[in-house]
Amino acid sequence: MADDKHILGLYRNGDKNQAFNLLVREYGERLYWHIRRLVVSHEDADDLLQNTYIKIWNSLDTFREDARLFTWLYRIATNEALTFLHRRQIVGFLSFEGMGAYFEKKLKQDDFFSGDQLQMALHKAISKLPPKQKVVFCMRYFEERKYEEIAEVLDTSVGSLKASYHHAYNKVVEDMKNSMGV
């Protein structure tokens, strides 16, 4: 397991390819699943992960180490996902297709999703959340990130994150109760 100082040291000493390979090996799977939980589709997540890697590669030399490398990488990945969701929201609005319906369709068509009815209801409920609430919910619920870590990634206060998570959680629970007939 490579640490951030080792990765950055390799990069700054001119061994950029090895540093980047270590970075991908160390963070790639976590970044993929972070993005995937937000955008649902494997194909979309894969594309956004590639875009994230391109942005990381193009700007790693400007990383000032004010934050941890993890935080910086997750911020880039989160911004890529939010930009995608925003574009999808505009397209959905223009085509009169709701975001929830779009993501439900993508999830049902996804060969990589093997969940049961309860998992489908959970993901469907999450897909209806506003993008920022969705990020907070996924990072807290699935990734079990501390509020302080999420605050660093999203550059916001812990208090507002707690409120956002609380609202998102209540919306998800309510939506799941309705869809499961409870």
C-alpha positions as CSV (number, residue, x, y, z in Angstrom):
1,M,0.0,0.0,0.0
2,A,1.6,3.3,-1.1
3,D,1.1,6.4,0.9
4,D,0.4,9.8,-0.5
5,K,3.8,11.2,0.3
6,H,5.4,8.3,-1.6
7,I,3.1,8.8,-4.6
8,L,3.7,12.6,-4.6
9,G,7.4,12.2,-4.1
10,L,7.7,9.9,-7.2
11,Y,5.6,12.4,-9.2
12,R,7.7,15.4,-8.2
13,N,11.0,13.5,-8.8
14,G,10.0,12.9,-12.4
15,D,8.7,9.3,-12.2
16,K,5.2,10.5,-13.2
17,N,4.0,7.3,-14.8
18,Q,4.9,5.1,-11.7
19,A,3.3,7.7,-9.4
20,F,0.1,7.8,-11.5
21,N,0.0,4.0,-11.6
22,L,0.3,3.8,-7.8
23,L,-2.4,6.5,-7.5
24,V,-4.8,4.5,-9.7
25,R,-4.0,1.3,-7.9
26,E,-4.5,2.9,-4.5
27,Y,-7.6,5.0,-5.2
28,G,-9.1,3.7,-8.4
29,E,-11.6,1.2,-7.0
30,R,-12.8,3.7,-4.3
31,L,-13.2,6.5,-6.9
32,Y,-15.1,4.2,-9.3
33,W,-17.6,3.1,-6.6
34,H,-18.0,6.6,-5.4
35,I,-18.9,7.8,-8.9
36,R,-20.9,4.7,-9.6
37,R,-23.2,5.2,-6.6
38,L,-23.9,8.7,-7.8
39,V,-24.5,8.0,-11.4
40,V,-25.8,4.4,-11.2
41,S,-24.6,3.1,-14.5
42,H,-21.4,1.2,-14.9
43,E,-20.7,2.7,-18.3
44,D,-21.3,6.3,-17.1
45,A,-19.2,5.7,-14.0
46,D,-16.4,4.2,-16.2
47,D,-16.5,7.2,-18.5
48,L,-16.5,9.7,-15.6
49,L,-13.6,7.8,-13.9
50,Q,-11.6,8.2,-17.1
51,N,-12.4,12.0,-17.1
52,T,-11.4,12.2,-13.5
53,Y,-8.1,10.5,-14.3
54,I,-7.5,13.0,-17.1
55,K,-8.2,15.9,-14.8
56,I,-5.9,14.4,-12.1
57,W,-3.1,13.8,-14.6
58,N,-3.4,17.4,-16.0
59,S,-3.4,19.1,-12.6
60,L,-1.4,16.9,-10.3
61,D,1.6,19.2,-10.6
62,T,-0.5,22.0,-9.1
63,F,-1.6,20.0,-6.1
64,R,-0.4,22.1,-3.2
65,E,-0.9,19.5,-0.4
66,D,-3.2,21.9,1.5
67,A,-5.6,18.9,1.8
68,R,-4.9,15.2,1.8
69,L,-4.5,13.6,-1.7
70,F,-7.6,11.5,-1.0
71,T,-9.7,14.7,-0.4
72,W,-8.4,16.3,-3.6
73,L,-9.1,13.2,-5.7
74,Y,-12.6,12.8,-4.3
75,R,-13.3,16.4,-4.9
76,I,-12.4,16.0,-8.6
77,A,-14.4,12.8,-8.9
78,T,-17.4,14.4,-7.1
79,N,-17.3,17.4,-9.3
80,E,-17.2,15.2,-12.4
81,A,-20.2,13.3,-11.1
82,L,-22.2,16.4,-10.1
83,T,-21.5,18.0,-13.5
84,F,-22.8,14.8,-15.2
85,L,-25.9,14.8,-13.0
86,H,-26.5,18.4,-13.7
87,R,-26.3,17.8,-17.5
88,R,-28.5,14.7,-17.1
89,Q,-31.0,16.8,-15.1
90,I,-31.2,19.4,-17.9
91,V,-31.6,16.7,-20.6
92,G,-34.2,14.9,-18.4
93,F,-36.1,18.2,-18.0
94,L,-35.9,19.0,-21.7
95,S,-37.1,15.6,-22.7
96,F,-39.7,15.4,-19.9
97,E,-38.1,12.3,-18.5
98,G,-37.7,12.5,-14.8
99,M,-34.3,11.8,-13.1
100,G,-35.8,9.0,-11.1
101,A,-37.2,7.3,-14.1
102,Y,-33.9,7.7,-16.0
103,F,-31.9,6.1,-13.3
104,E,-34.4,3.3,-12.7
105,K,-34.2,2.4,-16.3
106,K,-30.4,2.6,-16.3
107,L,-30.3,0.3,-13.2
108,K,-32.6,-2.2,-14.7
109,Q,-30.6,-2.4,-17.9
110,D,-27.3,-2.6,-16.0
111,D,-25.8,-6.1,-16.3
112,F,-23.6,-5.4,-13.3
113,F,-26.6,-4.8,-10.9
114,S,-27.7,-8.0,-9.2
115,G,-29.7,-6.5,-6.4
116,D,-33.1,-7.6,-5.1
117,Q,-36.3,-5.6,-4.9
118,L,-35.2,-3.9,-1.7
119,Q,-31.9,-2.8,-3.2
120,M,-33.7,-1.6,-6.3
121,A,-36.0,0.5,-4.1
122,L,-33.0,1.9,-2.2
123,H,-31.2,3.0,-5.4
124,K,-34.4,4.3,-6.9
125,A,-35.0,6.4,-3.8
126,I,-31.4,7.7,-3.8
127,S,-31.7,8.6,-7.5
128,K,-34.5,11.0,-6.6
129,L,-32.4,13.0,-4.2
130,P,-31.0,16.4,-5.2
131,P,-27.4,15.9,-6.4
132,K,-25.6,17.4,-3.4
133,Q,-27.8,15.4,-1.0
134,K,-27.1,12.3,-3.0
135,V,-23.3,12.9,-2.7
136,V,-23.6,13.4,1.1
137,F,-25.9,10.4,1.5
138,C,-23.7,8.0,-0.6
139,M,-20.5,9.1,1.1
140,R,-22.0,8.7,4.6
141,Y,-24.2,5.6,4.1
142,F,-22.2,3.5,1.6
143,E,-18.7,4.6,2.2
144,E,-19.1,5.3,5.9
145,R,-17.1,8.5,5.6
146,K,-16.9,10.8,8.7
147,Y,-18.7,14.1,8.4
148,E,-15.3,15.9,8.7
149,E,-14.0,14.0,5.6
150,I,-17.1,14.8,3.6
151,A,-16.8,18.4,4.6
152,E,-13.3,18.5,3.3
153,V,-14.3,17.0,0.0
154,L,-17.3,19.2,-0.5
155,D,-15.7,22.3,1.1
156,T,-18.6,22.9,3.4
157,S,-19.4,22.8,7.2
158,V,-20.0,19.7,9.2
159,G,-23.3,21.2,10.5
160,S,-24.7,21.7,7.0
161,L,-23.7,18.2,6.0
162,K,-25.4,16.7,9.0
163,A,-28.6,18.5,8.2
164,S,-28.3,17.5,4.5
165,Y,-27.7,13.8,5.4
166,H,-30.7,13.9,7.8
167,H,-33.0,15.3,5.1
168,A,-31.7,12.9,2.5
169,Y,-32.0,9.9,4.9
170,N,-35.7,10.8,5.7
171,K,-36.5,11.2,2.0
172,V,-35.0,7.8,1.2
173,V,-36.8,6.1,4.1
174,E,-40.1,7.7,3.1
175,D,-39.7,6.9,-0.6
176,M,-38.7,3.3,0.2
177,K,-41.8,2.9,2.5
178,N,-44.0,4.1,-0.3
179,S,-42.5,2.0,-3.0
180,M,-42.4,-1.2,-0.8
181,G,-46.0,-0.6,0.3
182,V,-45.1,-0.3,4.0
